[in-house]
Amino acid sequence: MAAAVAVELVHTFSLLHDDIMDGDTDRRRRPTVWKAYGTGPAVLAGDALFALAVETLATQPGGAGAVRTLSAALRDLVRGQADDLLFAQRPWTGPERVRPDEYRAMAEHKTGALLGCAAALGAVLGGAAPETAAALDRVGRHLGVAFQIVDDVLGIWGDPHVTGKPVRGDLRERKKTFPVLVALDSPAGGRLAVLLESGDDLDMAAALIEEAGGRSAAMAEARRHLAAVERALAEVPLAPRAAGELRALLGFLVRREV
């Protein structure tokens, strides 16, 4: 329970700061914290949640190892967020463009690290073998990359009534998401780059990304990571109920795209 609480506190802290950095004004069909109360209060609220997360773990038996696990995840999360911000400054095309493999590394750090921590932290507090905690961390990291890629698909083609975010939001914000990067590497990349830079016709840009195979490639990549989750789960001596609950997440991640 302490591990679950700590991870949720850190997750909420990361969302508060992420909304500020991205300039997002809505989350789950409500104003984001910085939009409702100001940037300063939102930053401080996030900092307070982070402090509470560390305190929650530090007071538990075996808390030192759990705090180290959480700190390592946070280090990766910050690195991934920094890379995501730097991607925005790089060009759409040419030798300095963002490559899909760079995106994968960013997604593992930004999203996968926290899910890896979520999967492993209970094992750490419960005194499981280091190999078990490491395997669960791999499970979460692959889940995180799959989640992020499906989120990219939703950011372009998702129903705003379901996602709570504006349609074509990621294209409007010129985010270098996985479907976009794949499409930019296609013969249609030059035309797509012009559309994305101008922002004049986001519907046409979305159609071009789909025609170039960006959407299908993204979902195929997500499924590859879900297959890696299955392989990692096979290495962990989990009780049947626990394994079943983790596997239930796999189908949910892909169904979010529908």
C-alpha positions as CSV (number, residue, x, y, z in Angstrom):
1,M,0.0,0.0,0.0
2,A,2.8,2.4,0.9
3,A,4.4,1.7,-2.5
4,A,1.2,2.4,-4.3
5,V,0.6,5.6,-2.5
6,A,4.1,6.8,-3.2
7,V,3.9,6.1,-6.9
8,E,0.6,7.8,-7.2
9,L,1.9,10.9,-5.4
10,V,4.9,11.0,-7.8
11,H,2.7,10.4,-10.8
12,T,0.4,13.4,-9.8
13,F,3.5,15.5,-9.1
14,S,4.8,14.7,-12.6
15,L,1.5,15.6,-14.2
16,L,1.3,19.0,-12.5
17,H,4.8,19.9,-13.7
18,D,4.3,18.4,-17.2
19,D,1.2,20.5,-17.8
20,I,3.2,23.6,-17.0
21,M,6.0,22.7,-19.3
22,D,3.6,21.7,-22.2
23,G,1.3,24.6,-21.6
24,D,-1.7,22.3,-21.4
25,T,-4.8,24.0,-20.2
26,D,-7.1,20.9,-19.8
27,R,-6.7,17.5,-18.3
28,R,-9.5,15.0,-17.9
29,R,-12.0,17.6,-19.1
30,R,-11.0,20.0,-16.3
31,P,-8.7,23.0,-16.1
32,T,-5.1,22.0,-15.2
33,V,-3.8,23.1,-11.8
34,W,-1.6,25.9,-13.2
35,K,-4.4,27.2,-15.3
36,A,-6.8,27.3,-12.4
37,Y,-4.5,28.5,-9.6
38,G,-1.4,29.9,-11.3
39,T,2.1,28.5,-12.2
40,G,3.7,29.1,-8.8
41,P,1.0,27.3,-6.7
42,A,1.1,24.4,-9.2
43,V,4.9,24.1,-8.9
44,L,4.7,24.1,-5.1
45,A,1.9,21.6,-5.1
46,G,3.9,19.3,-7.2
47,D,7.0,19.7,-5.0
48,A,4.9,18.9,-1.9
49,L,3.5,15.7,-3.5
50,F,7.1,14.6,-4.2
51,A,8.2,15.3,-0.6
52,L,5.2,13.3,0.7
53,A,6.1,10.4,-1.6
54,V,9.6,10.2,-0.2
55,E,8.3,10.5,3.4
56,T,5.7,7.7,2.8
57,L,8.5,5.3,1.7
58,A,11.1,6.4,4.2
59,T,8.9,5.5,7.2
60,Q,8.4,1.9,6.0
61,P,10.5,-1.1,7.0
62,G,13.0,-1.5,4.3
63,G,12.2,2.0,3.2
64,A,15.8,2.9,2.3
65,G,15.9,0.4,-0.6
66,A,12.4,1.7,-1.7
67,V,13.6,5.3,-1.7
68,R,16.6,4.4,-3.8
69,T,14.3,2.6,-6.3
70,L,12.0,5.7,-6.4
71,S,14.9,8.1,-6.8
72,A,16.4,6.1,-9.7
73,A,13.0,6.2,-11.4
74,L,12.7,9.9,-10.9
75,R,16.2,10.5,-12.3
76,D,15.2,8.7,-15.4
77,L,11.8,10.5,-15.5
78,V,13.5,13.9,-15.4
79,R,16.0,12.8,-18.1
80,G,13.1,11.7,-20.4
81,Q,11.2,14.9,-19.8
82,A,14.3,16.9,-20.6
83,D,14.8,15.0,-23.8
84,D,11.2,15.5,-24.8
85,L,11.6,19.3,-24.3
86,L,14.8,19.3,-26.4
87,F,13.1,17.4,-29.2
88,A,10.8,20.4,-29.7
89,Q,13.8,22.5,-30.6
90,R,15.1,20.1,-33.3
91,P,14.1,20.3,-37.0
92,W,11.4,18.1,-38.6
93,T,13.8,16.9,-41.3
94,G,17.5,16.7,-42.0
95,P,20.4,15.1,-40.1
96,E,19.4,16.8,-36.8
97,R,15.9,15.4,-36.9
98,V,14.6,13.2,-34.0
99,R,14.9,9.5,-34.9
100,P,12.4,6.8,-33.8
101,D,15.1,5.1,-31.7
102,E,15.7,8.4,-29.8
103,Y,12.0,8.6,-29.1
104,R,12.0,5.0,-27.7
105,A,14.7,5.9,-25.2
106,M,12.9,9.1,-24.3
107,A,9.6,7.2,-23.7
108,E,11.3,4.6,-21.6
109,H,12.7,7.2,-19.3
110,K,9.7,9.6,-19.3
111,T,7.0,7.1,-18.9
112,G,8.5,3.6,-18.5
113,A,10.7,4.5,-15.5
114,L,7.7,5.4,-13.3
115,L,5.7,2.3,-14.4
116,G,8.8,0.2,-13.8
117,C,9.0,1.6,-10.4
118,A,5.3,1.0,-9.8
119,A,5.7,-2.7,-10.7
120,A,8.9,-3.2,-8.7
121,L,8.4,-1.1,-5.6
122,G,6.0,-3.4,-3.8
123,A,8.5,-6.3,-4.4
124,V,11.3,-4.2,-2.9
125,L,9.3,-3.4,0.2
126,G,8.2,-7.0,0.4
127,G,11.7,-8.3,0.5
128,A,11.7,-10.0,-2.9
129,A,14.9,-11.1,-4.5
130,P,16.7,-8.4,-6.5
131,E,16.2,-10.4,-9.7
132,T,12.4,-10.4,-9.2
133,A,12.3,-6.7,-8.7
134,A,14.5,-6.1,-11.8
135,A,12.2,-8.3,-13.9
136,L,9.2,-6.4,-12.7
137,D,10.9,-3.1,-13.5
138,R,11.4,-4.4,-17.1
139,V,7.7,-5.2,-17.2
140,G,6.8,-1.7,-16.2
141,R,9.3,-0.1,-18.6
142,H,7.9,-1.9,-21.6
143,L,4.4,-1.2,-20.4
144,G,5.4,2.5,-20.2
145,V,6.7,2.7,-23.8
146,A,3.6,0.9,-25.1
147,F,1.4,3.3,-23.1
148,Q,3.2,6.4,-24.4
149,I,3.0,5.2,-28.0
150,V,-0.7,4.5,-27.7
151,D,-1.1,7.9,-26.1
152,D,0.6,9.4,-29.1
153,V,-2.0,7.8,-31.3
154,L,-4.8,9.2,-29.2
155,G,-3.1,12.6,-29.3
156,I,-3.8,12.7,-33.0
157,W,-6.8,10.5,-33.7
158,G,-8.4,10.1,-30.2
159,D,-12.0,11.2,-29.5
160,P,-11.8,14.3,-27.2
161,H,-14.9,13.1,-25.4
162,V,-13.0,10.0,-24.3
163,T,-9.5,11.4,-23.9
164,G,-10.5,14.7,-22.4
165,K,-8.0,16.5,-24.7
166,P,-8.6,18.6,-27.8
167,V,-8.6,16.8,-31.1
168,R,-5.3,17.0,-33.0
169,G,-3.8,18.4,-29.9
170,D,-0.3,16.9,-30.3
171,L,-0.2,18.2,-33.9
172,R,-1.3,21.6,-32.8
173,E,1.5,21.7,-30.3
174,R,4.0,20.3,-32.9
175,K,5.0,17.4,-30.7
176,K,7.4,14.9,-32.3
177,T,5.5,11.8,-31.4
178,F,6.2,8.3,-32.7
179,P,3.6,8.2,-35.5
180,V,4.9,11.6,-36.8
181,L,8.5,10.5,-36.7
182,V,7.8,7.3,-38.7
183,A,5.8,9.3,-41.2
184,L,8.6,11.9,-41.5
185,D,11.0,9.1,-42.5
186,S,8.7,8.1,-45.4
187,P,8.6,9.6,-48.9
188,A,5.8,11.9,-47.8
189,G,8.1,13.3,-45.0
190,G,8.9,16.6,-46.8
191,R,5.3,17.4,-47.5
192,L,4.3,16.5,-44.0
193,A,7.0,18.7,-42.5
194,V,5.7,21.7,-44.4
195,L,2.2,21.0,-43.0
196,L,3.4,20.6,-39.5
197,E,5.5,23.7,-39.6
198,S,2.7,25.9,-40.9
199,G,-0.1,24.3,-38.7
200,D,-2.6,25.4,-41.4
201,D,-4.3,22.0,-42.0
202,L,-4.0,19.6,-39.1
203,D,-6.7,17.3,-40.6
204,M,-4.6,16.9,-43.7
205,A,-1.5,16.3,-41.7
206,A,-3.2,13.6,-39.7
207,A,-4.4,11.9,-42.9
208,L,-0.9,12.1,-44.4
209,I,0.6,10.5,-41.3
210,E,-1.9,7.7,-41.5
211,E,-1.3,7.2,-45.2
212,A,2.5,7.1,-44.6
213,G,2.0,4.3,-42.1
214,G,2.6,6.3,-38.9
215,R,-0.5,5.1,-37.1
216,S,-0.1,1.4,-38.0
217,A,3.6,1.5,-37.2
218,A,2.9,3.0,-33.8
219,M,0.4,0.3,-32.9
220,A,2.8,-2.4,-34.1
221,E,5.5,-0.9,-31.9
222,A,3.2,-0.8,-28.9
223,R,2.3,-4.5,-29.4
224,R,6.1,-5.4,-29.6
225,H,6.5,-3.9,-26.2
226,L,3.5,-5.8,-24.9
227,A,5.1,-9.0,-26.2
228,A,8.2,-8.1,-24.3
229,V,6.1,-7.6,-21.1
230,E,4.9,-11.2,-21.5
231,R,8.4,-12.5,-21.8
232,A,9.5,-10.5,-18.7
233,L,6.5,-11.8,-16.7
234,A,7.5,-15.3,-17.5
235,E,10.7,-14.7,-15.6
236,V,8.8,-13.7,-12.4
237,P,7.5,-16.2,-9.8
238,L,4.1,-14.4,-9.4
239,A,1.0,-15.7,-7.8
240,P,-1.6,-16.4,-10.5
241,R,-3.9,-13.6,-9.4
242,A,-1.1,-11.0,-9.5
243,A,0.1,-12.2,-12.9
244,G,-3.5,-12.1,-14.2
245,E,-4.0,-8.5,-13.0
246,L,-0.8,-7.4,-14.7
247,R,-1.8,-9.1,-17.9
248,A,-5.2,-7.4,-17.8
249,L,-3.3,-4.1,-18.4
250,L,-1.9,-5.3,-21.7
251,G,-5.3,-5.5,-23.5
252,F,-6.4,-2.2,-21.9
253,L,-3.4,-0.3,-23.3
254,V,-4.2,-1.3,-26.8
255,R,-8.0,-0.9,-26.5
256,R,-7.4,2.7,-25.5
257,E,-6.7,3.4,-29.2
258,V,-10.1,2.1,-30.3
